[in-house]
């Protein structure tokens, strides 16, 4: 069994310049002023902090960013700044050869976000994909 837990950490480190929530269930607990970024990883990355590829030579994965702002302009500006650091970025994952991160879906503006009780926010959501193969010894 091969574990690529370092990939999740690399993504979060890359997004460290912004306020990042990596567990959507905790968004309502945040009282930060907008904008901020929600990063969703598919299971098992979200639940167990790892990506497992049993016996596989090639792994394809994805994650999603939601740029949250008080209006369309602020959410869009955060999305654009995040896209600038993610598009064509090649994460370093020990033991793996990783291809550049790609924008898997076009950014889409979602209507009003009411998950934070004291305000109504706007989200720009994008899905990102990545591919890795085991490095040769």
C-alpha positions as CSV (number, residue, x, y, z in Angstrom):
1,X,0.0,0.0,0.0
2,X,1.3,3.4,-1.0
3,X,0.5,6.5,1.1
4,X,0.7,10.0,-0.4
5,X,-0.2,12.1,2.7
6,X,2.4,14.6,1.7
7,X,0.3,15.8,-1.2
8,X,-2.4,17.2,1.0
9,X,0.2,19.0,3.1
10,X,1.9,20.4,0.0
11,X,-1.4,21.9,-1.2
12,X,-2.1,23.5,2.2
13,X,1.4,24.9,2.4
14,X,1.1,26.4,-1.1
15,X,-2.1,28.2,0.0
16,X,-0.7,29.3,3.4
17,X,-0.7,33.1,2.4
18,X,-4.5,33.1,2.8
19,X,-6.9,32.2,5.6
20,X,-7.6,28.6,4.8
21,X,-10.2,26.2,6.2
22,X,-9.5,22.6,5.2
23,X,-12.7,21.1,6.8
24,X,-15.9,22.5,5.4
25,X,-17.8,21.4,8.5
26,X,-15.8,24.0,10.5
27,X,-16.7,27.0,8.3
28,X,-19.6,28.1,10.5
29,X,-17.2,28.4,13.5
30,X,-15.0,31.0,11.7
31,X,-15.5,34.6,12.5
32,X,-12.9,35.9,10.1
33,X,-13.6,38.9,7.9
34,X,-13.9,37.7,4.3
35,X,-12.3,36.7,2.1
36,X,-11.0,33.2,3.0
37,X,-10.5,29.9,1.2
38,X,-12.1,26.6,1.8
39,X,-10.2,23.6,0.5
40,X,-12.0,20.3,0.1
41,X,-10.1,17.0,-0.3
42,X,-12.0,13.9,-1.3
43,X,-12.0,11.0,1.1
44,X,-9.6,9.5,2.2
45,X,-7.6,12.8,2.2
46,X,-10.2,14.7,4.2
47,X,-11.0,12.0,6.8
48,X,-7.6,10.4,7.3
49,X,-5.1,12.9,6.0
50,X,-3.8,10.5,3.3
51,X,-4.3,9.3,-0.2
52,X,-3.8,5.5,-0.5
53,X,-3.1,3.8,-3.8
54,X,-2.8,0.0,-3.2
55,X,-0.4,-1.5,-5.7
56,X,-0.9,1.3,-8.3
57,X,1.8,2.9,-10.3
58,X,-0.2,5.9,-11.3
59,X,-2.5,8.0,-9.1
60,X,-5.0,10.7,-10.2
61,X,-6.5,12.9,-7.6
62,X,-8.4,16.1,-7.1
63,X,-9.2,18.8,-4.6
64,X,-11.6,21.8,-4.7
65,X,-11.1,25.4,-3.6
66,X,-13.9,27.8,-2.7
67,X,-12.9,31.4,-2.6
68,X,-15.3,33.1,-0.2
69,X,-15.9,36.8,-0.2
70,X,-18.5,39.4,0.8
71,X,-19.3,40.1,-2.8
72,X,-18.5,38.8,-6.3
73,X,-15.5,41.1,-6.7
74,X,-13.7,39.9,-3.6
75,X,-14.4,36.2,-4.1
76,X,-13.3,36.5,-7.7
77,X,-10.1,38.4,-6.8
78,X,-9.2,35.7,-4.2
79,X,-9.9,32.9,-6.8
80,X,-7.6,34.6,-9.3
81,X,-4.8,35.0,-6.8
82,X,-5.1,31.3,-5.8
83,X,-5.2,30.2,-9.5
84,X,-2.0,32.1,-10.1
85,X,-0.2,29.9,-7.5
86,X,-1.9,26.6,-8.4
87,X,-2.0,26.5,-12.2
88,X,1.0,24.6,-13.5
89,X,2.5,24.2,-10.0
90,X,4.4,21.0,-9.5
91,X,4.2,19.8,-5.9
92,X,7.2,18.0,-4.4
93,X,6.0,14.6,-3.0
94,X,8.8,12.3,-1.9
95,X,8.9,9.0,-3.8
96,X,6.6,10.3,-6.6
97,X,6.9,12.1,-9.9
98,X,4.1,14.7,-9.9
99,X,2.7,16.5,-13.0
100,X,1.6,20.1,-12.8
101,X,-1.7,20.9,-11.1
102,X,-4.5,21.6,-13.6
103,X,-7.7,23.5,-13.4
104,X,-10.2,20.6,-13.8
105,X,-13.3,22.8,-13.9
106,X,-13.8,26.4,-14.9
107,X,-14.4,28.6,-11.9
108,X,-18.0,28.9,-11.1
109,X,-19.7,31.6,-9.1
110,X,-22.1,30.2,-6.6
111,X,-25.0,32.1,-5.2
112,X,-25.2,33.5,-1.7
113,X,-23.5,31.3,0.9
114,X,-25.5,31.2,4.2
115,X,-23.3,28.8,6.2
116,X,-21.9,31.6,8.4
117,X,-24.7,32.7,10.6
118,X,-24.0,36.5,10.8
119,X,-23.5,37.3,7.1
120,X,-24.2,36.3,3.5
121,X,-21.2,35.5,1.3
122,X,-20.4,34.6,-2.3
123,X,-18.2,31.7,-3.4
124,X,-16.1,31.0,-6.5
125,X,-15.5,27.3,-6.7
126,X,-12.9,25.5,-8.8
127,X,-11.9,21.8,-8.9
128,X,-8.2,21.0,-9.5
129,X,-6.6,17.7,-10.6
130,X,-3.2,16.2,-10.3
131,X,-1.4,13.0,-11.5
132,X,1.5,11.2,-9.9
133,X,3.5,8.1,-10.7
134,X,5.9,6.3,-8.5
135,X,9.4,7.5,-8.9
136,X,11.9,5.0,-10.2
137,X,14.4,3.8,-7.5
